[in-house]
């Protein structure tokens, strides 16, 4: 890589990272308010819309406007009341090999959910990650049910205590609740073995003499989590989001405190996304329009969907199924669900390049059994694919180096006449058939791939707690002894010394400073990222040295 290209890549990358560090340091996400334990407050789902919708369907297809009185103005709320009681109520435990938790009988909420394959820390006695919490500053749970319109019979609210059907098991939980006036509500949680996809079925049976109009809702309720402040924390969106009618939708926590968002869509999913984990719900009905909502009901945010009006005829039944994915953002796992959940991962401008790179990286990971080795193998293959382009670049740089003495002579003669200097340099290049851009263009074509793989490594949960060997036990964490950052800095310095010196002395000083700047900047970066950069530099140095050696042999021959 020549000095100009090194300077361009280095300054571009430095600008991006410094900006992220600046935003994380001086404008960090507002810490979530800690709710004070008081009496239980109902979390009433948003009804099908009293807000103008940015719908993709016609207004006639949208559900009628029927907001419950409990929906308050979000801007006037203060996070002082917890969503649920601080004391747990009786529940039914579930476990399927990868998930465990509890369905609380009061309110029929899904909470205390743990991801059994993922530990909080890299220690033998570390507990699994608890993604759902029933209360407190980490409160995160799932609810569903039915809403009645004006004058409708009672529906089960947050205080309703459900009964467990005797046929329930740890993987299939059946609950019932009767309102005493002709409506029986049934709820069924189905946990397939070793699956992060939970199927939730809500039914209502009408044994009365009159038809009953109802709306079905399902949502996640979450207190805004405290985000990490680091240079890599802002690389992907974290918060309320969805993928609705083939369009990615996302709203940061702060904006929803000011103004809620509602969207009519037929197909897709909505939920909460973190760096490594996703909770998303997708109504099984992917044809009829539904209203998805993203709002704030202090102290928690809510993301969910409300169905169109349902009519339970006398002696009839209405049933709604909702699929909930609650688990890691592993690319292959997300794709296997068939719900476009992989769109929760955003690789930015180079998504079209990052997607196949993920496939190759995971292939080598499964083949070698070591994520660090997979990074090295993929870097070798990328370098091999770009070998012809890099060869052309290095040959061009070698030719430029041979002409450097003559360029210096031209500077002495025409140093004060820049226009004449440029003319003489172009004549010199033409006489020796050297393209001054020949060293830049091949390298510039590789930059998108470089940044795409950088983003892939940064967002891969597969790298979390993955060891390389020796002193590196977690590729998603910094090198504890700073060995890799120092090696990367040395490799960058060697690269600069192998490249022809720039004519501008200021530019030359900047290039010499870049290895030092990058070394300090990368000290706290994930070691997997630094491993990739270091291996890439070593291969570039080897190739450049080989080309220079061959060129010197031709010159002396």
N, C-alpha and C positions, 0 to 999 in steps of 0.2 A: 504494500500500500504506500503510495507516494506521500510526500509531506503535505501537499495541498489537500489531498483526500483525507489524510489523517486529521488535519486541522478542521476540515468541514464536518466530518463525523464527530470529532471530539467536541467542538463548540456546540453543535446541534444537540448532542446528547447531554452535554453539561448544562445547556440552557433549560432543557426539559426537566432534568433532575433538580437543578437549583430552584426552579419555579415550584416544583412539588414540595421541596423542603421548606421553601418560604411560606407556602400556603399552609402546610402542616404545622409550622411553628407559630406563625402570626395570626392565622385564621383557622384554628383547629375546630372540628365539629363541636357544637355546644354540648356539654355533658348532660345526659339525661337527668331529669329531676327524680329524686327518690321519693316515692309515695309514702305517706304516713299511714300507718295501720289504723283504719277506722271501720265503720260498718260497711257491708258489701254494697256496691253500687252496680246497677245493671248496666251491661254493655249492650245497648240496643243497636242492632245493625241498621245501616242506612237503608231506608225504603227505596223503592224504585224511582227516585229522582224528583227532587224539587229544584234541581239546578239544571240550567240549559245544558244539554248533552252534546259532546263532540262526537256524536254517533256516526257510525258508518252505515246505518240503516235508516230507513225513512222514519219520520216522527210518528207515523201511524203505528209502526211496529214496536215502538218503545212501550214499556210497562206504564200503567197509569201513575199519576202523582199521588202518593199517599204516605207522606212522612210521619212517623210517630212523634208524639210530643216530646219524647226523651232525647231526640236529636237536637243538640244545642248548637249555638254559634261557636265554632272552634276557637275563634280569636278571643273570646271572652273567658275561656276556661283557664283554670290554674291547676297544675298537676299536684293535687293535695289529697286525693281520695284513691285508694287502691281499687283495682278492678274486681278482685275477689277477696274473700276473707283471708286473713293471714293464717288462720288455723285450718288445716286440711280437713276435709270431710271424707266419709267412707268412699272407697272406690274399688274398681275391679282392675287387677293387674293384667298386663298383656306382655308377651315376649314372643319373638319369631326368629331369633338367632342373630339379627342385626339391629333390631329395635326392642326397647323395653320401656315401660312406663305405666301410666294409670289413666283409666277413664273415671273421672270423678262423678259420683252419682248425683250430687247436687249441681245441676246445670248441665250434666252430661258433657263435660269438657274433656278434651284430650290434653293431658299435661304430664309434667315430670318425665318427658320423653328423653331417652338416652340413645346415643349412637354407639353400640357395643364394640364396633371395630376400631373406634378412634378414641385414643386416650388424650387427656388434657395435657399431659407432659410425657416426656420420653424417659420414664422411670418405671420399673417393674410394678410398683405398688400404686401407680397413678390410676384414678378412676376414669371411666369412660366419660366422654363429653355429654353433658346434659344440655340439650338444645332448648327444651321447653321447661319453663319454671312457672308455677302456679301463681306467684305473687312476688313482690319486691322489685328492685331496680332491674332485674333480669327477666321479668315476667314475659312469657311468650306461651301462647296456647291456641287451641283451635276450637271453634264453636260452630254449631249449625242448628237449624230448626225452621219453624214456620212462623210467619207473622199474619195476623188477621187485620182486616180493614175495620172501618168504623162500624160498631155494633156487632162485630163477629164474636163467636164464642171464644172462651179463654184458650190461649195456647201456652205451652210450657215456657216459662221465663227462666232467668238465671237462678232463681230460688227454688225452682221445681226439683223435687227429689224423685229420681227415676227408680224403677224396680228392675232388678236383674232377672232375666229369663233363666230358668234352671238349666237350659241346654247350653249356656255360655261356656266358653273355654278361654285359655290364654291367647288363642288366635282368632276367636270369633265371639264377640261380645254383643248380646242382644238386650236392649233396654225397652221398657214400655212406660207410658204415662197416660192416665185417663183424666180428662177434664171434668167428668161427672155430668156432662150435658150432651153426650152423644158422640164425642170425638175421642178416638184412641190414637195416640202417637207412638210410633215405633222407631227405634234407632238401632242400626247395626254397624259395628266396626269389624271389618275383615282384614286380617293381617296374613298375607301369604308368606310361607316360609322363606326366610333369607331375602326378603324383598323390602325396599323402602317405599313401596307404593301401597297406600292404605285406601281401601274402598269403603266409603261411608254411605250408607243407605238410610234415607229418612222417608217414613211412610205416615200417612194419616188415613184412618178408617172412619167413615161417617156412618154411624148407626142411627142417626136422627132422621127426622122427616123432611128437613129442608136442606137444600144445597148450601155449601159453605165456600166462600171465596178466601183463598189464602195465597201468600207469597212464600217461597222457600228462600232461605239465605244460608250461606256458609262463608266463614271468614277466619282469618288469623288475627289475633290481638297481640300487640307487642309494645313494650316500653322501649324507646330508642336505646340501643346498646351503645356503650362507650367504645368509640373507635380508637385504634392504635394511631399514634402520631409518628409517621416515618416517611422517608422519601418514596417508599413503594406503596404506601397505604392508599393513595389516590389513583392507582393504576386501573382499577375496575370499579364499577358502580356498586355500592352497598346500600340497600334500603328497599322500600316498597317498589315493586316493579311487576311487569307482566309481559306476555307476548300474545296480543289479541288481534285476531283477523290478520295474521301474518305481519304484524308491526310491533316492534319493541316499544314498550311504554315504561317510563321510570319517573319517579317523583322522589326528591330527597325529603328527609324528615322535616327539615325546617320549612320548606315551602308548603307542606300540608298543614302546618300549624296556622298558616295565614289563610290558605284557601284550599278546600277539599277538591278532589278531582273525581269525575264520574264519566264513564264511557260505555256506550252501548255496543256490544259485540256479540257475535254468534259463537265463535270458536276461540280457543286459546286457554291460557292459564294466567293466574295472578298470585302474588305472594311476596315473601321477603327473601332477599338474596344477600348473603355475606360473601367474603372472599372465598371461603372453602365450602360453605353449606347453603342449601336452598330448601325453603318450605314453600310449596306451590300447590294450589288447588285448581282443578279443572273439572267443570261440570261435565258429566257424561254426555248430555245433550249438546252437541256441537253444531246444531242447525238453527234452533230458535234463538232470537235475540235475548240477551240477558244484560242487566246493568251491573257493570263492575265498578267498585268504588274504592277509593284511596282517601282515607280521611284521618282526622285526629280527634279523639274523644278522651280528653285528659284523664289519666296521664298516659294513655296508650294510643298508638296508631293502629288502624284497622285496614285490612285489605281483603276484599271478598267480592261476592256476586249475589245478586238478587234475581230470582226468576221472574218471568211474566206471571200474570194472574193465573192461579190454578183453581179449578172448581171441583170440590169433592161432592159428587152427587149422593143423594140418599142411598145408603147401602153400598156405596162405591168406595174406591180407594185411590189415592194419588201417591206416587212414588218418585223420588228424586235420588239419583246416585251422583256422588262426587268422588273424584279420584284425588288423593292428596299424596304428593311426593314430599317426603321429609328425609333428607339425607345429604350425602357428599356430592360435590359438583365434579364427579369423575365423568369425563367426556363419554366414554363408552357406556357407562351406566345411564347417563341422561339420554343418550340416543336410543338406548334399548327400550325406553318407556314408550316411544312413539308419540310423544306429546310436544315435540319441539322444545324440550327443556334445555337442550344445549344452547339455546339462544340466551340463556341467563349468563353465559360467559361472553364477554365482549373483548375481542382482540384489537379493536380500533380500526384504523385505516387499512391495515394489512390483514384483515380477517380472512380474506380469500387465500392468502398464503399460509396463515397460521393454522387453519383447519387441517390441511394435509400434513403439515409438520407434526401436529399432535399425533396423527395416526402413525407416522413413522417412529416417533419417539416412543410411543406406547408399545409398538411392535418390538423394538429393540429392548425395551424394558422387560417385556414378557420373555424375550429370548435369552437375555443375559441375567435377569434376576437382580440387577443392580441399576438403580436410576442414574447414578453417576456415570457408570460405564456406558449406559444408553446415551447420555449426553455426549460423551467423547466419541462414540461410534457415529452418531448423527452428524456431529461436527466434521468428522473425517469425510463422510459421504458428501456433505454439502460442499466441502472444499474440493473434493474430486470432481463434482459436477461443474464447478466453476473453474476448474483447472485451466481449460483453454483460454478463458477470458483473462484470468489472472496472469497466465503466461504472456499474453499479448501486452498486458499492462506493464509487467516487469521488464519485458524486452524494450518497450518504449522508454521506460525510466532509465534503462541501461544506456540507450542511445542518447538520451538527454544528458546523462552523466558524462559521456564521451565528449559531448559538445560544450561542456561547462567551461573549459579553459578559453575557447573561442568567444563564448558569451561574455566572459569577464573582460576580454580584450575590447569587445564592442562597447562595453560600459565605459572603459577608459577613454575611448575615442568619442563616443556620442552620449556620454552621461548626462549632459545638460540639454540635449535635444531629444526629448522623449519620442516624438513622432518619427524622427529619423532612426532612432534606436529600434523602434518596433518594426520599421520597414526592413532594416538590416537583419534583424533576428528572423523575420519571416523568410527572407532570402536565404539565410543560412539553413533554416529548417528544410526549405524546398530543395536546396542543393544536395543535402544529405538524406533526403526522403524520410524526414522525421516529423511525425504528427505530435504537436505539443499537447493535444488533448487525448492522445492514445493511451496515456497512463491513467486518465481520470474516468473516461466513459465506462470501460469494463468494470472498474471497481464500483462506480455509481449504481450499476445494475444489480450489484450484490447487496446494497444497503437495505432495500425493503425486506429481503430474506433475513438479514441480520437482526433487524428490529422485530420482525415477526416472531422469530425464535426466542428473542429476549422476552417478548410479552407472553409467549407460551410457557416458558419456564417460570415466569413470575406468578402466573395464575394457576399453575398445576398443583392440585391437592395431592397428586401422586408423589410430589417431591417432599411433602410434609412428613417428617419423621423418617425419611428415607436415608440410610447411611451410604457414604462413599467408601469408608474404610479408614483405618488408622485413627487419626484424631477427629475426623469429621463424622459425627453420628446423625446429623440432621441437615440435609442439603437446603432446607428452607430457612435455616438460621445462619447467622454470620459465622465465619471461621473463628473459633475461640482464641486461636493463637496468631491470627492475621497472616498466616503463611501464604495462602492463595492470593490475597490482595497484594502482598509484597512481590510475589512471583509475577503477577500480572503487570505490576508497575515496571519491573525489570524488563519484561518482554516488550512492553510499549517503548521503553527507552532504546532497546536494541533495534526495534523497527525504525525509529527516527534516525538512528545513526546509519542504517543501511540505505536510507533514501537519499536522493540528491538534495543538497541544501537549497532552500528557497533564496531568491535574489534579495528579498526584503529582509534586512537585519531584525526588524521588529517582529516579523512573522517567524523568523528562526528562533528567537527567544521564546515566543509563545509556544511553539511546538516543543521546545525542550522542557517547558514547564508542565505541559499536559500530562506526562506520566506521573509527575508528583501530585498534581491536582486529582487525577483519577484514582491514584492509590489511596489518598485520604478519603475521597468521596465513596470509595467502594469498601471501606473497612467494615461497615455495618450492613452491607448488602448480603442477601442470601448466598451461601457458598456455592450453590448450584449454578447461579448466574455467573459468578466469577470464574468457576471452573470452565464454563463454556467460553468465556472471553479469553481466558488464558490459553486454552487449547487452540482456539482460533488464531491467536497471536503466534504461538509456537509453529503452527503449520504455515502461516504466512511468512515467518522468518526463514523457515527451512526452504520453502519454495523460492523466496527472493534470493537467498544465499546461493542456491543451486544455479539460478539464472545468471547471477553476477559472475559466478565461477566459470560457467560455460562461455559467457561473453568475454571474460578476460583471456580464456584459452584461445578463442578465435582471434582476439586482438594480437596475441603474441605468436600465433601460428604463421 
